[in-house]
């Protein structure tokens, strides 16, 4: 048998830790789970667990993220209106919730401690709020693609409808965990469908221009890592600045791709939280919306900062806010600070 490389051995140990942690969390719950017990299940040392994850909460986020990203979407999307799409989105959401017949050791109850853990620490609350903003934008853009099929007639914004739908569904998740048997899933689906008829007088306004940065023209080589966007507006955003990506989406011409690259100063914990939060919604989006209605915004996770470095941002934090415009393999404009996404996208209109 060929000997594993150091990287392969580390990846194998990480997978063993994740599998052991999932089993421990399902059997004992997050709060009662012990790192020593997880190490024993994985047949590794306590130090080996901590070499992969900084703590139990980071491990919990990683387990939930892995679960959310591997769940298949059984539904075939057929919605042609925002109301139908919201109903399908809600059905996909409530299908994952624990039933009142599930006991405490059911895998369906694995995530019941997630929001309490997020609420317990400002380090997780603020990024999570921005992740919810990003999720609402993704859902809102998909709804707009159905409501305003012709982009030239698009005058409204459905992000506040999306925010209300996500508020309803997250509330349903908490009640399903805290009050088993109280929730009637079909009522939640019908309520979400009706949200499409509400008029929130929703509109998007560009950043206050006197205080926003301006893009500066440059001519730099664009050499990103594999899988990175090859063209368009590329925004490098810390987890405290995610809502600003709407500036690029609303400003860039329809033919110009827009990508949000998520970075954080705490990748060992917050990167898993970001993957989890986005996976929860992306799976439901794929179940509810035809591919042609999905938003053009592409979201990438840059845990190592390599993509940010390729964009000329060598040091990142949760407050990072920068954007570049890429054309024909060259960075032709860049902006950093408040309004950076708007500035880079506006440069694409020239």
C-alpha positions as CSV (number, residue, x, y, z in Angstrom):
1,X,0.0,0.0,0.0
2,X,1.3,3.4,-1.0
3,X,2.3,5.6,1.9
4,X,0.0,8.7,2.3
5,X,1.5,12.1,1.9
6,X,1.4,14.5,4.8
7,X,-1.5,16.4,3.2
8,X,-3.4,13.2,2.5
9,X,-2.9,12.0,6.1
10,X,-4.2,15.4,7.4
11,X,-7.3,15.2,5.2
12,X,-8.0,11.7,6.2
13,X,-7.7,12.6,9.9
14,X,-10.0,15.6,9.4
15,X,-12.6,13.4,7.8
16,X,-12.3,10.9,10.7
17,X,-12.7,13.8,13.2
18,X,-15.8,15.1,11.4
19,X,-17.4,11.7,11.2
20,X,-16.7,11.0,14.9
21,X,-18.0,14.5,15.9
22,X,-21.2,14.0,13.9
23,X,-21.9,10.7,15.7
24,X,-21.1,12.3,19.1
25,X,-23.3,15.3,18.5
26,X,-26.2,13.1,17.3
27,X,-25.9,10.8,20.3
28,X,-25.2,13.3,23.1
29,X,-26.2,16.7,21.6
30,X,-23.8,19.6,21.2
31,X,-23.6,20.8,24.8
32,X,-23.0,17.3,26.3
33,X,-20.5,16.3,23.6
34,X,-16.8,16.1,24.7
35,X,-13.7,16.6,22.7
36,X,-12.1,13.6,24.4
37,X,-15.0,11.4,23.4
38,X,-14.8,12.6,19.8
39,X,-11.0,11.8,19.8
40,X,-11.7,8.4,21.1
41,X,-14.4,7.7,18.4
42,X,-12.0,8.9,15.7
43,X,-9.1,6.8,17.2
44,X,-7.0,9.9,17.4
45,X,-5.5,12.0,20.2
46,X,-7.1,15.0,21.6
47,X,-4.3,17.0,20.1
48,X,-5.1,15.7,16.6
49,X,-8.6,17.0,17.0
50,X,-7.4,20.4,18.0
51,X,-4.9,20.5,15.1
52,X,-7.8,20.4,12.8
53,X,-10.4,22.5,14.6
54,X,-9.8,25.2,17.2
55,X,-12.7,24.2,19.5
56,X,-15.9,22.3,19.8
57,X,-18.0,25.1,18.3
58,X,-15.9,25.2,15.2
59,X,-16.2,21.5,14.8
60,X,-20.0,21.7,15.3
61,X,-20.2,24.4,12.5
62,X,-18.1,22.2,10.2
63,X,-20.3,19.1,10.8
64,X,-23.4,21.0,10.1
65,X,-21.9,22.6,7.0
66,X,-20.8,19.2,5.6
67,X,-24.3,17.9,6.2
68,X,-26.0,20.9,4.6
69,X,-23.8,20.7,1.5
70,X,-24.4,17.0,0.9
71,X,-28.2,16.9,1.3
72,X,-29.8,16.2,-2.1
73,X,-32.6,18.4,-3.4
74,X,-35.4,15.9,-4.4
75,X,-37.8,18.4,-5.9
76,X,-37.8,19.3,-9.6
77,X,-38.3,23.1,-9.9
78,X,-41.3,24.2,-12.0
79,X,-42.2,27.6,-10.5
80,X,-43.0,30.4,-13.0
81,X,-44.1,33.1,-10.5
82,X,-42.7,34.5,-7.2
83,X,-45.6,33.0,-5.2
84,X,-45.0,29.5,-6.6
85,X,-41.3,29.8,-6.1
86,X,-41.7,30.9,-2.4
87,X,-44.0,28.0,-1.8
88,X,-41.5,25.6,-3.3
89,X,-38.6,27.2,-1.4
90,X,-40.6,26.9,1.9
91,X,-41.5,23.2,1.2
92,X,-37.8,22.4,0.7
93,X,-37.0,24.2,3.9
94,X,-39.6,22.6,6.2
95,X,-38.8,19.2,4.7
96,X,-35.5,19.3,6.6
97,X,-37.1,20.2,10.0
98,X,-37.3,17.6,12.8
99,X,-40.7,16.0,13.3
100,X,-42.4,15.8,16.7
101,X,-41.9,12.0,16.5
102,X,-38.1,12.4,16.2
103,X,-36.3,11.7,19.5
104,X,-33.4,13.7,20.8
105,X,-31.0,11.3,19.1
106,X,-32.5,11.7,15.6
107,X,-30.0,13.1,13.0
108,X,-32.7,15.6,12.1
109,X,-32.2,17.3,15.4
110,X,-28.5,17.8,14.9
111,X,-28.8,21.5,14.3
112,X,-31.0,22.5,17.2
113,X,-28.2,24.2,19.1
114,X,-26.9,26.2,16.2
115,X,-28.7,29.5,16.8
116,X,-28.1,29.5,20.6
117,X,-24.4,29.1,19.8
118,X,-24.5,32.0,17.4
119,X,-26.4,34.2,19.8
120,X,-23.9,33.5,22.6
121,X,-21.0,35.4,21.0
122,X,-20.6,38.7,19.1
123,X,-17.9,37.1,17.0
124,X,-20.6,34.9,15.4
125,X,-23.6,37.2,15.6
126,X,-22.3,39.9,13.4
127,X,-21.1,37.7,10.6
128,X,-24.3,35.7,10.7
129,X,-26.4,38.8,10.3
130,X,-24.4,39.6,7.2
131,X,-24.7,36.1,5.9
132,X,-28.5,36.4,6.3
133,X,-28.4,39.6,4.3
134,X,-26.5,37.8,1.5
135,X,-29.0,34.9,1.6
136,X,-31.9,37.4,1.4
137,X,-30.2,39.0,-1.6
138,X,-29.8,35.7,-3.4
139,X,-33.4,34.7,-2.8
140,X,-34.6,38.2,-3.7
141,X,-32.7,38.3,-6.9
142,X,-34.2,34.9,-7.9
143,X,-37.7,36.2,-7.2
144,X,-37.0,39.3,-9.2
145,X,-35.9,37.1,-12.1
146,X,-39.4,35.6,-12.1
147,X,-41.3,38.8,-11.4
148,X,-39.4,41.0,-13.9
149,X,-38.5,38.6,-16.8
150,X,-37.5,41.6,-18.9
151,X,-34.6,43.3,-17.2
152,X,-35.5,46.5,-19.0
153,X,-38.8,46.7,-17.1
154,X,-37.3,45.9,-13.7
155,X,-38.3,48.7,-11.4
156,X,-38.9,46.9,-8.1
157,X,-36.8,45.0,-5.6
158,X,-38.0,41.8,-3.8
159,X,-35.2,41.6,-1.2
160,X,-37.5,42.7,1.7
161,X,-40.0,40.0,0.7
162,X,-37.1,37.5,0.8
163,X,-36.0,38.8,4.2
164,X,-39.5,38.3,5.5
165,X,-39.7,34.8,4.1
166,X,-36.4,33.8,5.7
167,X,-37.5,35.3,9.0
168,X,-40.6,33.1,8.8
169,X,-38.7,30.0,8.0
170,X,-36.0,30.5,10.6
171,X,-38.8,31.1,13.2
172,X,-40.3,27.8,12.0
173,X,-37.0,26.0,12.5
174,X,-36.8,27.3,16.1
175,X,-40.3,26.3,17.0
176,X,-39.9,22.9,15.4
177,X,-36.9,22.4,17.8
178,X,-38.4,24.0,20.9
179,X,-42.1,23.0,20.6
180,X,-42.3,19.7,18.8
181,X,-45.8,19.2,17.3
182,X,-46.7,22.9,17.3
183,X,-45.7,23.7,13.8
184,X,-48.0,22.9,10.8
185,X,-45.6,22.9,7.9
186,X,-48.3,23.4,5.2
187,X,-49.4,26.6,6.9
188,X,-45.8,27.9,6.8
189,X,-45.7,27.0,3.0
190,X,-48.9,28.9,2.3
191,X,-47.9,31.9,4.4
192,X,-44.6,32.2,2.5
193,X,-46.4,31.9,-0.9
194,X,-48.6,34.9,0.2
195,X,-45.6,37.1,0.9
196,X,-45.1,37.5,-2.8
197,X,-48.3,39.6,-2.9
198,X,-47.1,42.1,-0.3
199,X,-45.9,45.5,-1.4
200,X,-43.0,46.7,0.8
201,X,-42.3,49.7,-1.4
202,X,-38.8,48.2,-1.7
203,X,-36.1,50.0,-3.6
204,X,-32.3,50.0,-3.8
205,X,-30.3,53.2,-3.4
206,X,-26.6,53.5,-4.4
207,X,-24.1,54.4,-1.6
208,X,-24.0,58.0,-0.6
209,X,-21.6,59.0,-3.3
210,X,-19.7,61.9,-1.6
211,X,-18.4,59.4,1.0
212,X,-17.8,56.5,-1.4
213,X,-14.5,55.6,-2.9
214,X,-13.9,55.9,-6.6
215,X,-12.3,53.2,-8.8
216,X,-8.9,53.9,-10.1
217,X,-7.8,52.5,-13.5
218,X,-4.9,50.0,-13.4
219,X,-3.3,47.5,-15.7
220,X,-2.4,44.4,-13.7
221,X,-2.2,40.7,-14.5
222,X,-5.1,38.6,-13.2
223,X,-3.7,35.2,-12.1
224,X,-6.2,33.7,-9.7
225,X,-6.2,30.2,-8.4
226,X,-8.2,27.5,-10.2
227,X,-11.9,27.8,-10.1
228,X,-11.8,31.6,-9.7
229,X,-13.8,33.9,-11.9
230,X,-12.1,34.8,-15.2
231,X,-13.9,38.0,-15.9
232,X,-16.2,40.7,-14.4
233,X,-16.5,42.4,-11.0
234,X,-14.8,40.4,-8.3
235,X,-15.5,41.7,-4.8
236,X,-13.3,40.7,-1.8
237,X,-15.6,41.0,1.2
238,X,-15.0,40.2,4.9
239,X,-17.9,38.6,6.8
240,X,-18.9,42.0,8.3
241,X,-19.3,43.6,4.8
242,X,-21.3,41.1,2.8
243,X,-24.4,43.2,2.2
244,X,-22.3,45.6,0.1
245,X,-22.2,43.1,-2.8
246,X,-25.7,44.4,-3.8
247,X,-24.0,47.5,-5.0
248,X,-22.2,45.5,-7.7
249,X,-25.2,43.4,-8.6
250,X,-27.4,46.5,-9.1
251,X,-24.8,48.6,-10.9
252,X,-22.9,46.3,-13.2
253,X,-24.3,45.7,-16.8
254,X,-26.3,42.5,-17.1
255,X,-23.6,41.0,-19.3
256,X,-20.9,41.5,-16.7
257,X,-20.4,38.6,-14.2
258,X,-20.4,39.5,-10.5
259,X,-18.6,37.4,-7.9
260,X,-18.4,37.8,-4.1
261,X,-15.3,36.3,-2.5
262,X,-15.8,35.7,1.2
263,X,-12.8,36.2,3.5
264,X,-12.5,36.2,7.3
265,X,-9.8,36.7,9.9
266,X,-11.1,33.5,11.7
267,X,-11.3,30.9,8.9
268,X,-11.1,27.9,11.2
269,X,-14.5,28.8,12.7
270,X,-16.3,31.4,10.7
271,X,-15.5,29.9,7.2
272,X,-17.5,26.8,8.3
273,X,-20.4,29.0,9.5
274,X,-20.4,30.9,6.2
275,X,-20.6,27.6,4.2
276,X,-23.4,26.4,6.5
277,X,-25.5,29.5,6.2
278,X,-25.2,29.7,2.5
279,X,-25.7,26.0,1.9
280,X,-29.0,26.1,3.8
281,X,-30.4,28.6,1.3
282,X,-28.6,27.4,-1.9
283,X,-30.1,24.0,-1.7
284,X,-33.6,25.4,-1.3
285,X,-33.0,27.8,-4.2
286,X,-32.0,24.9,-6.5
287,X,-35.2,23.0,-5.4
288,X,-37.5,26.0,-6.0
289,X,-36.1,27.9,-9.0
290,X,-35.4,26.9,-12.6
291,X,-31.7,27.3,-13.5
292,X,-32.6,30.3,-15.7
293,X,-34.1,32.1,-12.7
294,X,-31.2,31.6,-10.3
295,X,-29.2,34.8,-9.5
296,X,-26.1,35.6,-11.6
297,X,-24.2,36.4,-8.4
298,X,-21.5,33.9,-7.8
299,X,-20.3,33.3,-4.2
300,X,-16.9,31.8,-3.4
301,X,-15.2,31.0,-0.2
302,X,-11.5,32.1,0.1
303,X,-10.4,30.4,3.4
304,X,-6.6,30.8,2.6
305,X,-6.8,34.3,1.1
306,X,-5.2,33.1,-2.1
307,X,-7.9,34.7,-4.3
308,X,-7.7,37.9,-2.4
309,X,-4.0,38.0,-2.8
310,X,-4.4,37.5,-6.6
311,X,-6.7,40.6,-6.5
312,X,-4.0,42.6,-4.8
313,X,-5.4,42.3,-1.2
314,X,-2.6,40.5,0.7
315,X,-4.1,40.9,4.1
316,X,-7.8,40.3,4.9
317,X,-10.1,40.6,7.8
318,X,-13.8,40.6,8.5
319,X,-13.9,44.3,7.6
320,X,-12.3,43.9,4.2
321,X,-14.2,45.7,1.4
322,X,-12.5,45.8,-2.0
323,X,-13.4,45.1,-5.6
324,X,-11.6,44.8,-8.9
325,X,-12.8,44.8,-12.5
326,X,-11.3,42.1,-14.7
327,X,-11.3,42.1,-18.5
328,X,-9.4,39.8,-20.8
329,X,-7.1,38.5,-18.1
330,X,-6.2,41.9,-16.7
331,X,-7.3,43.9,-13.7
332,X,-8.4,47.2,-15.3
333,X,-9.9,48.9,-12.2
334,X,-9.8,48.6,-8.4
335,X,-11.4,50.2,-5.4
336,X,-11.0,49.6,-1.6
337,X,-13.2,50.9,1.2
338,X,-16.8,52.1,1.5
339,X,-18.6,51.9,-1.9
340,X,-15.9,49.7,-3.5
341,X,-18.4,47.3,-5.0
342,X,-20.3,50.2,-6.6
343,X,-17.2,51.8,-7.9
344,X,-15.8,48.7,-9.6
345,X,-19.2,47.9,-11.1
346,X,-19.7,51.4,-12.3
347,X,-16.3,51.2,-14.0
348,X,-17.8,48.3,-16.0
349,X,-20.4,50.6,-17.5
350,X,-17.7,52.7,-19.2
